[in-house]
């Protein structure tokens, strides 16, 4: 099998075109003005749309870790750009709010409990709560799911993991 066959090349370009169109539809977020805006536009949107950023409400240490993960994954943010970017992200999407007004009620469908805040702050960065509420898994299955999400970049700490898994198993276990 040839790596660069006509068939493989055609599928690659078709996939890229579809991804570009899907990406364009996810760009309904308007970034607030500030020193880091251009860095976000030029560096962050290469891989994902702006809603990925605007759904998060991280503190400075968490944004720093997130940017480092993105750089390790291939983002081309320079050391000189990093403080400007992180300060911009914290100012606009720190723990206090949502600069874009794009976020909805992330807590809908979640019962009260110790893990609710973790889901609202960490899981809804990528997922709607509807996905979590609809899923019914055992504690072992939730443990595996959370480990996979952490390995994929979810910013759940080691201390938060058992709290989150217990909450998910209690509220969204098998029926």
C-alpha positions in Angstrom: 0.0 0.0 0.0 1.4 3.4 -1.0 1.1 6.1 1.7 0.5 8.9 -0.8 -1.9 7.1 -3.2 -4.5 9.0 -5.1 -7.2 7.5 -2.9 -5.4 8.4 0.4 -4.7 11.9 -0.8 -8.3 12.5 -2.0 -9.7 11.3 1.4 -7.2 13.5 3.2 -8.2 16.6 1.3 -11.9 15.8 1.6 -11.6 15.4 5.3 -9.7 18.7 5.6 -12.4 20.5 3.6 -15.2 19.1 5.8 -13.2 20.0 8.9 -12.7 23.5 7.7 -16.4 24.0 7.1 -17.3 22.6 10.5 -14.6 24.8 12.1 -16.0 27.9 10.4 -19.4 27.2 11.9 -17.9 27.1 15.4 -16.5 30.6 15.1 -19.5 32.5 16.3 -17.6 33.7 19.4 -16.2 37.2 19.4 -13.1 37.6 21.4 -12.8 40.6 23.7 -10.0 43.1 22.8 -6.8 42.8 24.6 -3.1 42.0 24.3 -3.5 38.3 23.9 -6.4 38.4 21.4 -4.2 38.0 18.3 -2.2 35.1 19.9 -5.5 33.3 20.5 -6.7 34.0 17.0 -3.4 33.0 15.4 -2.2 30.1 17.6 -5.2 28.5 19.4 -7.7 28.4 16.5 -5.3 26.4 14.4 -6.6 23.2 16.2 -9.9 24.0 17.7 -12.7 26.6 17.7 -13.1 29.4 20.2 -15.9 27.7 22.1 -13.2 25.4 23.5 -11.6 28.4 25.2 -14.7 30.3 26.1 -16.3 27.4 28.0 -13.4 27.2 30.4 -13.1 29.2 33.7 -9.6 28.4 34.9 -7.3 30.2 37.3 -3.8 31.4 36.3 -2.1 28.1 37.3 -4.7 26.0 35.4 -4.5 28.2 32.3 -0.7 28.0 32.5 -0.9 24.2 32.6 -3.4 24.2 29.8 -1.2 26.3 27.5 1.8 24.0 28.3 -0.3 21.0 27.4 -1.2 22.7 24.1 2.4 23.6 23.4 3.4 20.0 24.1 0.7 18.9 21.7 2.1 21.2 18.9 0.8 24.7 19.5 3.4 27.2 18.3 3.1 29.7 21.3 6.6 31.1 22.0 8.0 31.6 25.5 7.7 35.4 25.0 4.0 35.1 24.0 3.1 32.8 26.9 2.6 35.4 29.7 0.6 37.7 27.5 -1.7 34.8 26.4 -2.2 33.4 29.9 -3.0 36.9 31.3 -5.5 37.4 28.5 -7.1 34.1 29.2 -7.3 34.6 32.9 -8.7 38.1 32.5 -11.5 37.0 30.2 -12.1 33.4 31.2 -10.9 33.1 34.7 -12.9 31.5 37.5 -15.2 34.6 37.7 -17.1 34.5 34.4 -17.5 34.4 30.7 -16.3 37.4 28.7 -18.0 36.3 25.5 -21.5 35.6 26.9 -21.4 32.4 24.9 -21.7 30.0 27.8 -25.1 28.7 28.7 -26.3 27.0 31.9 -23.8 24.3 32.3 -25.4 22.9 35.4 -28.7 21.9 33.9 -29.6 18.3 34.7 -26.9 17.9 37.4 -27.9 17.0 40.9 -26.3 18.7 43.8 -23.1 17.0 45.2 -19.4 17.3 45.6 -18.6 16.4 42.0 -21.1 18.9 40.4 -18.6 21.8 40.5 -15.9 19.6 38.9 -18.2 18.7 36.0 -19.2 22.3 35.6 -15.6 23.6 35.6 -13.7 20.7 34.0 -15.9 18.4 32.0 -18.1 21.0 30.3 -15.0 22.5 28.7 -15.5 19.8 26.0 -18.9 18.2 26.7 -22.4 19.4 27.3 -24.0 18.1 30.5 -26.6 16.2 28.4 -23.9 13.7 27.3 -22.9 13.1 31.0 -26.5 12.8 32.2 -27.5 10.4 29.4 -24.5 8.1 30.1 -25.1 5.3 32.6 -22.0 3.5 33.8 -20.7 1.6 36.7 -18.1 3.0 39.0 -15.3 1.1 37.2 -16.6 2.3 33.8 -16.7 5.9 35.1 -13.2 5.5 36.4 -12.0 4.4 33.0 -13.9 7.2 31.3 -12.4 9.9 33.6 -8.9 8.4 33.1 -9.3 8.6 29.4 -10.5 12.2 29.6 -7.5 13.2 31.8 -5.2 11.5 29.4 -6.9 13.5 26.6 -6.2 16.8 28.4 -9.0 17.2 31.0 -7.6 19.3 33.8 -9.0 17.0 36.6 -6.5 16.7 39.5 -5.6 13.5 41.3 -7.5 14.8 44.3 -10.6 15.6 42.3 -10.7 12.2 40.4 -12.2 10.1 43.2 -14.7 12.8 44.1 -15.8 13.1 40.4 -16.0 9.3 39.9 -18.0 8.8 43.1 -20.4 11.6 42.1 -20.8 10.2 38.5 -21.3 6.6 39.8 -23.9 7.7 42.4 -25.9 9.9 40.1 -25.3 8.3 36.7 -24.8 4.7 37.4 -26.6 1.8 35.7 -30.3 1.8 36.2 
